[in-house]
Amino acid sequence: MLGHDSIVVVPAYGRDYKSKDAALADWTADKDFREAISSRYVNKTGARELGLTVTIRYDGNRRAFVAPTAVEPGEAPAPVTKKVNSKKLRRPLPPLLGLMGRTSA
């Protein structure tokens, strides 16, 4: 997700919504959604902190709308978090199973 200005998310944990209002209610309640390409989880607070524009797909991925990420009137602003160096978050890829340690005959 880092480095992108906009992402597409789908409901997480097997949820699906038949209406935009239902999806928007859970987004506003800061429930988790899954990023469609990377399968990472994101919610409204996280998207706001990263400065992302979020499109939510719903109704079996047949419909979509752009979700609000700005602070709404009466809502407490997101807490300021410490910035993390994204290079430290990258982990090396695991070795291919069965191919490590073999020697050619």
N, C-alpha and C positions, 0 to 999 in steps of 0.2 A: 504494500500500500504506500510506502514511503516514496515520494517523488511524483505521485500522481495528484492531479487537481480534482479529479472526479472518479467515483467508483460506482459500481452497480452492486446492490446487495439483495439478498433473498432472505426470507424468514429463517431463523435458526431453530435447531432442535425439533424438526418435523412440523413446525407451525406453518399454516397457510391462512390467508385472509381472503374472504370473498368480497370485501369492500375496501376502498381507500381509507375510509374513516377508521376501520378496525386496525389497519396497518399503521396509520398515523398515530392512533392512540398508543400502541405499543412502542413506537419510535419515540414519542414524547415521554413515555414512562421509562425511557432509557433501557429498554430490553435489548438483548443481543440480536444482531442480524449477522449473516454470513456473507462475506465478500464473494461474489460470484466466480471470480477467476482463481484467486489464491486460497479460498475457503477459510480465510482468517476471520475472526469474529470482531465486530465493531458495533458500537452503540452511538447514540447521539452525542454524548459527552466526548468520546474519543474522536469522532469525526470533527467536532468543533475544535478540539485542541490541535488537530492536524491540518485544519483549514480545508477540509474536503467538501466537495459538492457531492451529495449522495442521491442516487436514483434507486428507489425501492421497487422491486418487482413483486407482484402479488397475483392472486387468483390463478394459481398454477403456472406462474411466470408468463401469463398472457397479457397482463396490464402493468403499467408502471407510472410513477410520478416522482418528481424531484422533492425530496424531503427537506424541511427547514432545519438548519443547524445553528442558526443565530439564537442568542439569548432572547427569550420572549418576556414581555412585561410580567413582573411578579415572580420570575424565575431567578434563582440564585445563579450567579455566573460560575463557570467551571473553575475549580481551584487551579492555581498556578502550579505547574509541575516542573520538575527539574528536566532540562533537555538532556537527552541521551544520545551519545554518539552512535549512529546507526551502524557504523563499521564494526563496533563491538558486539552487535546483536547477531551478526552473521556467523553461522556455525559451518564448519566444513561438512561436505557431503559424506554420508556414511559409505564405507567401502562396498563394492558389489559383492553380494553373498556368493560364496563358492568360487570366486575368481582370485581371491587373495591367498597368497602363500603357495600357489601352484607353480611348479617349474615345468618347463617344456622338456619333453623326453627326446 
